[in-house]
Amino acid sequence: MVYMATFEEILSIWQAKPMKSKKPISVVSESSRKLSQDGVFILKTTLQIGIVMCLILVCFTFSYFNDSEFIPFLVRYQQNVTVHLGTHWKQTNIISSEVREQARNKVDCHLQLFSRHTGECRGLRVQGAKSKSEIGTTASTLRIESLAGHSVLNITVEENMEGVESGKKQPISEPKVVTSLSHDWDHVKSLRTKREGSTNENSSLCAGSWGIAVMGEGPNNDAFRCDHHDKRSDVCFLRGDVLLRTGSVSELVLRVSSSETSNCHHVEIIRPYSRKWEPTTMASIEPVTLRIDGTPNGTHELSCDLHHSVPAVFFSTGGFTGNPYHDFQDVLIPLFITSQHRKGEVIFVVSDIRKWWIERWNNVLQQLSNYPIIDTKEDMRHHCFPEVTVGLHVHKEFGVDSARMPNGESMKEFQHVLHKALGIPRMEAVSGVELLRARTNSTLLSSMLKDQDNSTRKLKLLIVARTGSRVLVNQKQITKLAKSLGFETKVLRPTDRVEVPVIYSEFHNSHVVMGVHGAALAHMVFMKRRAVLIQIVPLGTDWPSDHYYERPAKELDLQYIEYKIQPNESSLSKKYGSDHPIVRNPDRFTSEGWATMKQIYLSDQNVRVSLKRFRKTLLEAKQKASVSP
C-alpha cells in the first residue's frame, strides 16, 4: 500500500506552520536560525517542484488512459515469479512481468504491455498483493515507466475474470501455467471478459487480443492467433475455413459465417522468415496478409478451387537460403519444429521460392510432408485448408529445445530425419544390385553399413576447405601431416554445386572433421555420434564459434576440439603488424557489433596454423576417435 499525504498535510508543510510541542524552546544562535530558514526555503522549493510534476503526471495519465476501461489486474505468485494477467483498453491483454524487488510484505513488480496497434512496448508498474496466498487486484494505481528487455518466464491463464473487483482479494486457485507460447496453441486459452452492453460471447475472434500472443476464438471452433513475442520470428495460426489466394500478393482469409462476426475486419501482415530482427533481410521477404472475412449469410467474395483435408504450413525460402548454416538455422530446423508432429500429413506453401533450393533439399522436405509443395507465384488456384500455420517456430541457435516439443523431440530426432532422407551406402562400396536391394530392405541396409564400417577402420579425416576468406593457407602441409599420423585424409569444399547426398556421405563416414570457422561446418549434423569435430577459431571469432558450432556440436553428442589460433597464425598480423590492437585486442573491435566483426575478422582474415601446435590437436583427435564406437 502506497502512503498518500492528505491535502491538509501538504498545505501545512507548504505554509511551514510550526508544530505544537510540549518541550521547552531552546535558544539558538542567529546563524543556526538562518540555516533553519534556508532549510525551510529549500523544502518549500522542492515541494513546489514536486507538486508541479505530480500535476503533469496526473494530466498525462488522464490523457493517456482517456476513454479506457480499467479492468483489475490479477497477480499470481509462483516460485518467486510474479505473473500478471489483465485487460486494458477494452481489449484482452496478456501482460508478463518479472519481480524486481521482494522485501518483507511488499512486492514491487514491473510489467510489460505489448500493443500490436502501435508495435510499441509500454511499461507499467504496480504494487500487488502482500500475501503469496492471495491475488491482488488494482484498477487504477498504475503509472507509466520506461521499461524494456524483460523475458517471459511463464504465464498464468485465467479463463474467467468476471466477479473480480478492484481492491478485493480473491482466494487463489490452481493455476494453468503455459511455459511456452510458441508450439501448442491448444494449451493457450483465450480470455473472455464480459463487458457492459456486450452480448457477443465470441467477440474475441473479431476484437482480437493484443499482447504477447494475439488470440481469438469464435463460433464453430474457429481460431485466429498470432505470436509476436519471439525475437526471431512471427507465427500466426488460423483454424476453420481458411482460403489461400496466391499470385502477386499472398493472402490467407479465415472465412467466418456468423451474424456475430459480420463486422469483423481484422488484418495481420507478417513476413514468414526466421530473422525478423534483421530489417534489411526481412525487407526482401514477401509479406503475407491474413484477414478475417465475416459474413452473416455465409456468402464470401472468394470461392475455393481446391479443398484440402490436411493443414498447411506457410514459409519463405528467401533470405540467406543457399548458405549451409542458414539452410538449417532459418528453414530446415524450424520447419522440423513446426511440422514434424504432423507425421507428413501437412502441405508446405512456399513464398520467395528458389526452385534449385527445393530440389537440393527435396529428399529432406519429403520426410516432413507427403504432399507436393505449393508455389505461391505459380499456383494461381484458390486453396482451402482446415488449418494454416504462417511462419516457422525457432527455439534457439542451431538447435531444438526438447522442453518445448510435444513429445520431447531434440536434435537427435532431426538428425534421424536427415539419415532417413540421405543415408544410403557409399556407391563405390556396393554394387548396383545390392544397392537396389538395400534400399528396399532396412535389415540388409543396416548390415551392409555395419560391415562397411568394420572394413574401413582406418581413421578418416575430412578437411573442410574454404575459399575467399578464413582460408587455411597451409592446407597441403596439414594434409601431409595428418597422413604421417595415420589418417586417411580427404579434402572437401561443400559448395552448392556439390549435391547434398555427397556431402552427407563424406561427413557421415568420417571419424574426424576439421575446418576453419564458417558455414560449411553446419554439415556437422550429418556426422555420427561421438565423431570428432575440430574447429579452428580465427582471431575475433570467439563468440560465433562458440554459439554457432561448439554448443550445437556438444548437443549433437560430437567430441568437440577447439584450436584457437595465436596472433602470429593470422594474416591480420602481417597486414597490421603483430602489435596492432586489431591483433592484440580483438575484443575492443568485436564489441562494436557484428558489422565490425564481419569486416575485420570474418571477411578479411586467413589462417596459417603452426604445424607443431596443430600436430598435438590431431593426436588428441586420433585418440578420441580411436575409442569411439
N, C-alpha and C positions, 0 to 999 in steps of 0.2 A: 504494500500500500504506500503510495507516494504522499507525503505530507504536503498539504496546500495551505499556505498562510491566508488568514482572513483579510478582508479589505481594511478592517479597523487596525489590525496589527501593522499592515504595510503603511497605513496613513500615520500611525503613531511613530514608526521609525522615520518616516519621511519628514515629519514635523520635529523630530528629535526631542520629543517630550521627555522630561526627566522621570524616572521611575521612583515610586514611593519606596522609602526604606526606613526601617526602624533603627538602623545603625547610625552612630554619630558621624557627623560630617567632618572629614579630615581637612586640615589646612594644607593647601598645595601652593607651590610656587607659581609665579607668573609664567615661567617657561613651560611648566607642566600643563597649566591651563591652556596656553596657546597650542601646545601639542595635542591636547584633547580636542580643541576646536578644529584643528586641522584634520584629525581623525574623523570627526563628525562630517566635515565637508567632503572628505573622500568617500565616506559611506553614502552620503546623500547623492553624490555624483554617480557612484556605482549603481545605486538603486534606480536612479533616473534612466541610465543606460539599459538596465535590466528590464524595466517596465516597458520602455520603447521596443526592445527586442521581443518581449512577450506579445505586445500588441501586433507587431509584424508577423510573428509566428501564428497568432490566432487568425489574422486576416488571411494568411497564406493557406492555413489548414482549412479555413472555411471555403475559400475559392477552390482549393484542390478537391475537397470532398463534396462540393456542392452538388445537389441533386443525386446524391448517393444514398444507397440503402445499407445501413450498417447492420451486419449480422454477427452474432457472437463468434469469437474465435475459440475453438476447442483446443485445450492444451493437454497432451499426454506425456507421461514420463516413462522412458524405457531405457534402462541401463545407461543412465547419465545422458541420454539423448532426448531432448525435448522436441516433440513433433507437433506442429501447429496445422490445424485444418480449419478452413473457414470460408466464408463467402464475402464478396465485396463488389460494389458497382453493379448490383443486380445480376451478377454472373456467378457461377460456381468456380471457385479457385482452390487449387492445392498450394499450400504455402509450406516450404520446408524451412527448417531452422537448425542452428547449432547453438548449444548452450555456451554463452560467452563467459558467464560467471555464475557460480553457485556458492552462496555464502549464507550459512545458517538457514533461516526460513525463507530467504528471498531468492528468487530465480529470475535472472535478467537475461532475456532472450533477444537475439537479433533474427529477423525474418527476411525472406526474400519473396517478392511478388513479381512474377513474370507476366507481362501483358503482351499477348500476340498482336493486339491492335497497334501498338507502337513499336514493338520489338525491344522495349526497354525493360530493365530490371529495376524495380523500385524497392528501396529498403524501408522496412518498418521496424519499430521497436516497441515491445510491450512487456509489462511485468505481469507474470501469471500467477498461478495458484501457489499457496505456501506449503501445501502438503502433497506428497507424491501419491497419495491415495485419492486425490480429488482432481476434478477437472476445473480449471479456472477459465472464466469467460470474461470478455470485455466487449463493449460496443463502441466505445469512443476514446479510451485512453491510449491512443496511438499517436506517435509523432514520427515524422519523416526523417530519415537519416541516410547518408550516403553509405552504401553497402555493396560489396561485390566479391565474387570469388568463393562463395561457400558451397560445399558439395552437398548432395542429397545423401543422407545416411540411411534413412528409412521413412516410410510414410504410413501413418495410421489412417485407415479409411473408415469413416462413419457413414453408414448408409442413410441415416435419418437424423436430421438436425432439428426436427420440429420439437417444440416444447422447451428449448434451451433459451433461457432469458439472461439478459445482462445482469451481472452481479450475483447470479445463483451458482451454487456448487452442486454438480451432479455426481452421483456415485459412479465410480469407474467400472467399466465392464471389460470383458476380454477383448483386446483389440485385434483387428485384422491387419497384419503387417505385410507390406509389399516391399521386398528388398530390391526388386528390380522392376523398372517400368519398361524395359526395352525388349522383352521377349514375349511373354504370355499375357496378352491383353485380357484374357478371360478372368485373370485374377484381380484385375483392376475394376472396381465397381464405380459406376457413375453416381454422382451425388444428386439428390433431389431435395430441394428446399421449397416448401410451399410458400408462395408469395401471396400477398394480399391482392385480390382481384384476379388471380390467375387460376384457371380451371384446367389447364393443359398439363397433365402429369408427365407427359413425354416431351415437353418443350425443350429439354436439354439437347436433343438431336439438332434442333434448329439454332437455339441460342448459343450452343457451344459451351465449353468450359475452359476458361482462359487460365492457363497456369503452366506448370511443368509438363503435364500431359493434358492435351485437349481431348475431351471425351464427350460423347453424347450417345444416347440410345433412344430409339423411337419405337413405333409400332412394329410388329412382326419381327422383332429382334434385330432391326436394322442398326447399324453402327457406323459412326464416323469419328475416328480418333487420330490424333497426331501427337507424336512425342518429339518435342523440340529441346529436351534438356541436355542431350548429349552433344559434346563439342565437336564430334567427328561427323555426325550425320543426322538428318531429319528423317523420321519414318512415320508414314501415315497408314492407317488401316481402314478399309471400307468393307462393310458386310451388308448384303442384301441384294438388290437388283442393280448391279454395277455395270455401267456401259463404258467401253473404251472406244474413244474416237481418235484416230491417228491421222497423220498427214503432215502439213506444215506446222501444226500445233498439236501437241498431245494433250488429251483431256480425258479425265475419268469422272463420270457422273453417277452419283448414288441417287437412283430414281425412287422416290417415296410417294406412294398413293395414299393420301390421308388428308381429310379436311383440316386436321390439327396442324399440318405442316405445309399448308398451301402457300404461305408467305415466306417460305424458307429460301434464303439466297446466300447461304454460307459458302465461301470460296477459300481455298488454300492454293498456294503456288509454291512448290518446292523443286529443288534440283536433286535428283536421286543418285548422288555420288558421295563417296565417303571421305571427303576432305573439306568440309564446309568452313573450316577456319582459314582456308586459303582463298580469299576473294578473287584473285586472278584466275585460279584454276576453276573455281565454281562458275565464273562468268562464261566459260567455254562450254558448260554443260547445259543441254537443252532443258528448259523448265517444263514441268508438267502441272496442269491446272486440275484441281479437284474441287468439285462443287456438288451441292445437293439440289436436285430438281424435284420440288414438292408440288404435286398437282392433286386437287380434290376429287377429280373424276377418273383418275387412272390413265389419262392420256398424256403422252410425253412428246416433245418435239422430235426426238430421235428414236429410231427403232433398231433392233438388233438384226444383223445379218447372220450371226453365228452364236449359238448358245453353248457355253462350256459348263460341264458339271464339276470341274475341279477349280481350285483357286489359282490366282496368278501372283507372281512377284515381278514388279516393275523396277528396273535398274538401268544404269548407264554404263557403257564400256568406253566412255571418253576419258578425259583427263590424262593420267600418266600410264594408261594401259600400254603394254609393249615393253615397259621396263619390268624385269622379272620380279623385283621386290614389290612394285605396285600392283602387278598382276595378282599376287597373293594377298597383300595387305588391303588393297582398296576394293577388290572384287571377289576373288575366289573364296577366301576365308569368310568374309561377311556373307557371301551367298550360301555357304555351308551353314553358318549360324542361323540364317533366316529361313532356310528351306529344307534342311535335312530331315526335320521331323515329319515332313510330308511323305517321306518314303517314295519319292519320284512322282507322286500324284500332284504335280504343280506345273503350271505353264510359265515360262520365262518370257516377259515382254521387255525388249531391249531398245533403248534410245541411244543416239550417238553411236550407232553400231559400226564396228570395224570388222568387216567380214573375214579378213585374214586372221583377226584375233579369235573370232568364234571358231574358225576352222582349226586354229592352232590348239585350242583348249577344248575342242568338241568332245573328246573322249571323257574328260572330267565332267563337263556340263551334262553329258548323257547319264552320268551316275547319279545326278541330282534331279533330273527331270526326264520323264518318259515321253515327252511331247515335243514337237517342233517349236523352235523359237519364233516369236512374233516380232518382226522388224517394224518399228513404228513409222519408218519412212517409206517402206514399200508395200506393206499390207494396209490397204485402204478400207477394208471391211470394218463394220461396227461389231466388235466382240462384246459379249456379255458374260460376266462371271458372278459366282455367288460370293466371292471374297477377293480382295486385291490388297496386297501389301506394297506400298510405294517407298522405295529406298531400302537400304540394307543395314542391318544391325552390326555395329562394330563394338567389340569388347575392350580391346587393348591393342598395343603394338604387336603385330605378328603373332596373334595367339587367340585362344578360346578360353573364356572363363567358365569352367565346368559348373560353378555355383549358379550361373545364370542360364544354364541349359536345362531343358525339360527332363532329360534322363542322365544328366551329369556328363555329357559328352565333352571331350577335350581335343587337343591337337592330335592325339593318337587316333581318334575316330576320323579326323580329317585326313590324316595320312593313309588310313585304311581305304578311303575313297580314292586317293591317288594310286595306291597299289593296285586296286581293282581295275582302274582305268588304264594304267600304264605298265603294270608289272608283268611283262612277258619274258620268256627266256631269251638270252642273247642269241642272235641269228647264227653267229659263227660256231656256236657250241651245239646246235640242234639241227637235225635235218628237216626238210620241209614237211615230210610226212609226220615225223614226231611232233613238230610244232603244231600242225593241224590237230592231231590227236590230243595234245596237251591243252590246247585252248578250250576243248570241249570236255576235259576230264580234270577236275581240280586236284584229285588224288595223284594222278600221273604228273601234273604240273608241279606240285609240291615236291614229289620225289625227285624229279629232274633238277629242280633248283637246289635241293639238298646235295645231290651228287655233284652238281656243278660247283657248289661252294667248297666241298671236300677236295675236289680235284684241283682247285686253284688256291691253295692255302698260302702261297707266296703273297706277302702283303702288297696290296696295290695302293699306290699313292697317286691321287689325281691333283694336278696343279691347275687351278683355275686362272687363266690368263686374262689380262686386260689390255686395252689399247686406249690412247688418248691421255688419260690421267691416272695417277696411282698405279703406274706400270711397275712391275717387278723387273728392274733393268737387268739384273744378273740371273735371269731365269734359267739360262742354259747351264750356268755353273751350279745352280741349285739342283737341277735335274741330274747332273753328273754326280753331285754329292749324294743324292738320295739313292741312286743306283749303287754307289760304292757301299752304302749301308744295308743293302739287301732288298730295297724296294723295287717292285715293278712299277715304273713311272709312266704316266701319260699326261699330256697337256691338252686342255680343252678350253676353247673360247666360246662360251654358250651364247652366241648372238641369235637374233630372231630368224636367221637362215638355217639354224640347226634345229631339227624337229624335236619336239618335247620328249617323245619316247627315247630318242638317242641320249638326250641329256639325262633323263631318268635312269637309263641303264648304266651310264658312266658313274653317276653319283651313287646309285644304289649298290653297285658292285665294287665300290672302293672301300678299303678299310680305313684310309686316311684321306681327307680332302683338305687342301690348303689354298689360301689366296689372300690377296690384299683386300682390305675393307672395300666392299662395293656390292652392287645389286645382285650380281651373279651368285653370291653366297646364299641368296634366298632359296636356291635349289637344295639347300641342306634338308628341306622337308622330304626329299627323296631318299635320304640316307637311312641305313639300317640303324636300329637302336644299338647303342654302345660303340658305334663307329666314332672315329676321332675327327674333330674339326679344328684346324689351325687357322686362326685369323691374324693376319699381320696388320697391326694397328699403326697407321702413319701419325705424324705429329698433328695435334689439334683435332683428332677424331675420336677421342676417348668416349664422349657421350653417345654419339650414334653407334659406335662399335659395340658398346655395352647394351643399349636399348634395342637395337635392331637385330643383333646377331647373337651376342653372348647369352642374354637371358632367354630368348627363344630356343637356342641350341640346348640349353640345360633342360628346358621344359620338354624338348623332344627326346630327352634321355641320351643325348650325344655326350661324348667326352670332349670337353672344350679345352683348348690350349690357346693362350694369347701370347703372341710375340709382339711386344711393344718396342718399336724401333727407337734407337737413340738419335740425337740430333745429327751426328755425322753420317747416318744412314739415309738421311732425307736430302732430296735435291734442293730443298729450300736453303740448306746450309751453304751450298755452293752459290746459290743465287743471291742471298742476302748477307752471307758471312755467318760464321759459327757463333758469333757473339751478339747477333741481332736479336731484338726482343721477339720477333716472329718465330725465331728458332728456339730461343731460351725460355720464353714465357708465352706459350700459345694461349693459355687461359685468358690472358689480357685481351686477346683479339676475339677468341670464340665467344667471350661473354657479351660481345657487341651484337650477337644474333646470328641467325642461320646464314644470311646473305654474306656476311664477312667470312664465316667459316667456309662456306662453299667456294668463295672467290679465292681464298688463300690456300686452304688446306685440302679441299676436295678436288678442285679443278686445276690446281697449279702445282702439284707435288707428285714426284715419282720416288721410288724406293730402291735402294741397293743394300740388301741385308748383309751383315757380316757373316761370312761362311763359318767362322769359328763359333760365333754365338748361335747361329741357326742349326749347326750340327747337333748341339745339345737338345734343341727343340725337336728335331727329327728323331733322335734317340728316345726321347720321352714319349713321342707319339708311337714309335715302334713298340715300346714296352707296353703301352696301354692297349694297342691294337692286338698284340700277341695273346693277351689274356682274355680278350673279348670272346663271347660265344659265337 
